[in-house]
Amino acid sequence: MGEVKSFLRDLDEAVSRGTPESRARALWHTTDLMVAGRYSDDEIWTFGEVIGRLADEIEVTARAQLAKRLARFEDAPVNIIHKLAFDDSIEVAGPILQQSGRLEPYALVANVCTKSQSHLLAISKRATLDESVTDVLVTRGDPEVVTSVATNNGAQFSEFGFLHMVQRAEGDNILAEHLGLRKDIPRYIFQQLIAKASDDVKQRLQEERPEMGEHIQTTVTDVAGVLQSKFGPVSRSYFVAKRVVATQHREGNLNENSISVYARTHKREEVTIGLSLLCGLPADVIERALQDKNRETLLILAKALDFSWATTMALLFLGAKDHRITAKELYDLEREFGCLNIETSRSVLEFYQSRKNIDKNIDKNAAADAASKRQAVRAAS
């Protein structure tokens, strides 16, 4: 180790007094020596210090060549890798950003936050990408960057990342299609994507993902009750339950404890009405959430209301066939519920609510239009 440091120190001193040509020769000699040998972490770091100094003295073309050389070198010095990754020239930074395994997620996030869209595009093409990196890519990236990362099978996305891309996919059929083709997109986010997608995108996704055909046909619009008639059994017990629960809600006494008691005593109508009032959603949406074998929507609604696992479990048992759930299934559901984020779940609930409000306005406008036509007909007659 002492000999290597001594050699590098002498080389460094010689470089400081040399010509551009001699510095270039020294750069390639030092790089060859490092790549060919087996050195400790400290020695590799020292190599990086010397190569970094040499890189500062050479033109862009030579730095780009150096970047290509080091991008795939597993033991490349982190200090020179960072220097090259943050170079303003994409010819230099590109190979490092796209290929080097020596860049940690924090460095990639910093790069995304400070460099050009060309830098972001290179990062979006990495073999693997952490959620922390994709979160900032889909926020800061231009359409080309977002589409690129959406097509990257090695990229991982948080709920925030997926939801942000769904927003950006409105009016962008290419991004919507690539996003819909991802196997890791959560079902409820896929439903949101389909609810906003064009007919062409829906058709292509149905062809490419036949296993999702049911969800494509039953979009979030349907989930929010847009095309459904108003829910409401005609039984006397339903109207009694509605009157009791509505009174509770009006007096401020409808809460998690109320829902939990109703669920534990198998009062399905009271639970349906109560959750409908607390969530601000049509009762038929709640009924379908209780019946849905997937149970994802019910978990999201419970998390959005900040219900405990005990209350959520009572709701799950209420909706299950014969009120039975296996121990393994219950364990998986508890784990899934624990992984849900309250704020994200609330954003999903707000999305469902917004769809319901849009439909109300559509219905009002349609009714007003029909009334105007009727008046015109009567006036003409």
Sequence and secondary structure as in RCSB ss.txt:
>XXXX:A:sequence
MGEVKSFLRDLDEAVSRGTPESRARALWHTTDLMVAGRYSDDEIWTFGEVIGRLADEIEVTARAQLAKRLARFED
APVNIIHKLAFDDSIEVAGPILQQSGRLEPYALVANVCTKSQSHLLAISKRATLDESVTDVLVTRGDPEVVTSVA
TNNGAQFSEFGFLHMVQRAEGDNILAEHLGLRKDIPRYIFQQLIAKASDDVKQRLQEERPEMGEHIQTTVTDVAG
VLQSKFGPVSRSYFVAKRVVATQHREGNLNENSISVYARTHKREEVTIGLSLLCGLPADVIERALQDKNRETLLI
LAKALDFSWATTMALLFLGAKDHRITAKELYDLEREFGCLNIETSRSVLEFYQSRKNIDKNIDKNAAADAASKRQ
AVRAAS
>XXXX:A:secstr
 HHHHHHHHHHHHHHHTS HHHHHHHHHHHHHHHHHS   HHHHHHHHHHHHHHHHTS HHHHHHHHHHHHT TT
  HHHHHHHHT S HHHHHHHHHH TT  HHHHHHHHHHS HHHHHHHHTSS B HHHHHHHHHH  HHHHHHHH
T TTB   HHHHHHHHHHTTT HHHHHHHHT TTS HHHHHHHHHHS HHHHHHHHHH GGGHHHHHS HHHHTT
SSS      SHHHHHHHHHHHHHHHTT  SHHHHHHHHHTT HHHHHHHHHHHHT  HHHHHHHHH SS HHHHH
HHHHTT  HHHHHHHHHHHSGGG   HHHHHHHHHHHHH  HHHHHHHHHHHHHHHHHHHHHHHHHHHHHHHHHH
HHHHH 
